[in-house]
Structures are given as structure tokens and as C-alpha cells.
Amino acid sequence: MYGGKGVTTCATCDGAFYRNMDVIVVGGGDSACEEALFLTRFCSKVTLVHRRDELRASQIMAERTLAHEKIEVVWDSGIQEILPDEAGKTRAITVENLKTNELSEISCKGVFIAIGHVPNTQPFKDILPLDSNGYLIPDQGSQVQTQIPGVYVAGDCADHVYRQAITAAGMGCQAAIDVERWLAEQK
């Protein structure tokens, strides 16, 4: 409903649109901390809303995030509502403290959802090797070939580092070229 109107899932993609504005990042893991730190390059203030009383991020990411002067953390809280302005764009959020049930409003122009990435690979768990986070592992020496001839992987099922549409498209192109070559070799 608010996609393109102040709610996004990609600071790298959309962060520059919020130059000198206050934004919210939702989450408490490495993804949320990375997004929050990236947004400090553009935004005047970044509020990190996390449902727990400590970050789940790695120690170094948590320390960097908590030490940054542009980042404020709202602990033990979850977003209840995104509030629109008269043009239908994000103007604020309503946050509920999950321990006290107290509601508060935080002004912002953007909300970045960074609650983690779960690859949709479960149908392959007994067929192809997955890493500890559920990403498909390509065959050694290839970025897209799996251990099963003729089966390839690309994008969000394999890329746990960049997680960008442009890298997924590049991997898809690699897979398509390899598929074409593989099919040409078949009788």
C-alpha cells in the first residue's frame, strides 16, 4: 500500500531519495544494522525500531550501529501503523512498546523494512546442498551450476551477499548462457 510512497526494503536502492530526511529502519539483525549505517550517509536521522532489548546483529555491526551519532534505537517495540500525509505518502509511524503496550508516534518520511532475508529454497533441501542460512550452494568452480547437471541457481536463492536485482539479473544471464550450452550438448 505504501510501496513507492515511503516504504521500501532496500536502502541501497532508495536511500538517496531520503536525503536530509528522518527515516525508520525496522529490524535488529545484520541486515537492519547495515541498512541503518548506509542510510546515515544521506538521512538526517535514522531510527532503528527493534522488537527486542538487544540487537541480534554481529557484535561489530551492533557496536557500529549503537555508536553512530545519527542512529537512535527504539527498543522492545514494533510498528503498528504507517501514517500518511495528505498526499498519501509516509509522514510518521505508530510504534507500540511490546512490554508496556504504550503507543507513540515517530515522524519520518521513509520506512525501511530490514527484518532479514529467507531464501525460498526449502523445496530443494533434500535434493541440493544448502548452506546454514538456506541458500543453494553452486558446484565448485561455478557461480550458477548446481551438482545436478542441467540445474542452475541464480539470484535470491544463491546470493546472500549483495541481494540486489542487478546482481540477480547478472546471475540469471550467466545461468541462461550455461543452460543454452548444456542443452546444445544434449542429444
BELPEBEL-V226037 format. One record per residue. PHI is phi in radians with two decimals (NA if undefined). NEAR is the number of other ideal C-beta (glycine too) atoms within 10 Angstrom. D_CENTER is the distance of its C-alpha to the mean C-alpha in whole Angstrom. Layout:
# BELPEBEL-V226037
PHI&NEAR&D_CENTER  PHI&NEAR&D_CENTER
This chain:
# BELPEBEL-V226037
NA&8&18  -1.87&15&17  -1.03&8&15  1.42&9&16  -2.17&15&18  2.13&27&16  -2.03&19&12  -2.61&22&9  -2.13&17&6  -2.49&15&6  -1.16&27&8  -1.07&14&10  -1.30&12&11  -2.05&18&12  -0.96&21&13  -1.12&12&16  -1.21&13&17  -1.95&21&17  -1.01&10&20  1.07&9&22  -2.11&16&20  -1.56&18&19  -2.32&28&15  -2.03&28&14  -2.09&31&10  -1.82&24&10  2.44&23&9  -2.58&25&11  -1.69&18&10  -1.02&18&9  -1.04&22&6  -1.14&26&7  -1.15&28&10  -1.05&19&9  -1.08&25&8  -1.06&29&11  -1.11&19&13  -1.07&17&12  -1.15&27&13  -1.12&18&16  -1.21&11&18  -2.02&19&18  -1.48&26&18  -1.32&13&21  -2.66&17&19  -2.14&28&16  -1.82&22&16  -1.68&27&14  -1.80&22&15  -2.29&23&15  -1.35&17&17  -1.98&11&18  -1.77&11&21  -2.67&12&19  -1.32&22&16  -1.61&17&15  -1.14&22&13  -1.03&12&16  -1.00&8&19  -1.15&10&18  -1.18&19&15  -1.09&18&16  -1.09&13&19  -1.07&16&18  -1.15&24&16  -1.17&15&19  -1.48&8&21  -1.30&15&20  -1.18&7&22  -1.57&16&20  -1.87&20&18  -2.05&15&19  -1.91&19&18  -1.90&19&19  -1.47&16&20  0.90&15&20  -2.41&23&19  -2.38&14&17  -1.28&17&17  -1.76&13&20  -2.77&12&20  -1.76&19&19  -1.77&16&22  -1.57&15&23  -1.55&12&26  -1.15&6&29  -1.62&7&27  1.49&11&24  -1.71&15&21  -1.06&21&19  -2.12&16&22  -2.98&19&21  -2.25&24&19  -1.77&14&21  -2.04&21&20  -1.93&17&22  -1.28&14&23  -1.31&14&23  -1.65&10&26  -1.87&9&28  1.14&7&27  -1.25&10&28  -1.74&12&26  -2.52&12&25  -2.00&13&24  -2.14&18&22  -1.24&14&22  -2.89&24&19  -1.86&19&19  -2.50&25&15  -2.22&22&12  -1.85&28&8  -1.53&17&7  -2.38&23&4  -1.74&15&7  1.81&13&6  -2.20&15&6  -2.11&11&10  -1.18&20&12  -1.51&9&14  -2.09&19&17  -0.98&10&19  -1.06&8&22  -1.79&18&23  -1.03&11&23  -1.74&7&26  -1.98&13&27  -2.17&18&25  -1.22&13&23  -2.04&17&20  -1.42&12&19  -1.13&5&18  -1.76&11&14  1.61&16&16  -1.47&20&15  -1.17&23&18  -1.75&13&20  -1.19&20&22  -1.08&17&26  -1.03&7&27  1.57&6&28  -2.37&14&25  -1.66&16&22  -2.28&22&22  -1.37&20&25  -1.62&20&25  -1.26&14&28  -1.72&11&30  -0.98&11&31  1.54&12&30  -1.96&17&27  -2.16&24&24  -2.30&24&20  -2.69&22&17  1.22&18&14  -1.13&19&11  -1.42&18&14  -2.21&23&15  -1.63&20&12  -1.76&13&10  -1.73&8&11  -1.59&12&10  0.84&16&8  -2.17&15&9  -1.03&12&12  -1.17&10&15  -1.28&16&14  -1.11&17&14  -1.13&12&17  -1.09&16&19  -1.12&22&19  -1.09&14&20  -1.13&12&23  -1.01&16&24  -1.09&22&24  -1.10&13&26  -1.12&12&28  -1.14&17&29  -1.08&15&29  -1.02&9&32  -1.11&9&34  -1.09&14&33  -1.12&9&35  -1.13&7&38  -1.42&8&39  -1.44&7&39  -1.65&2&43
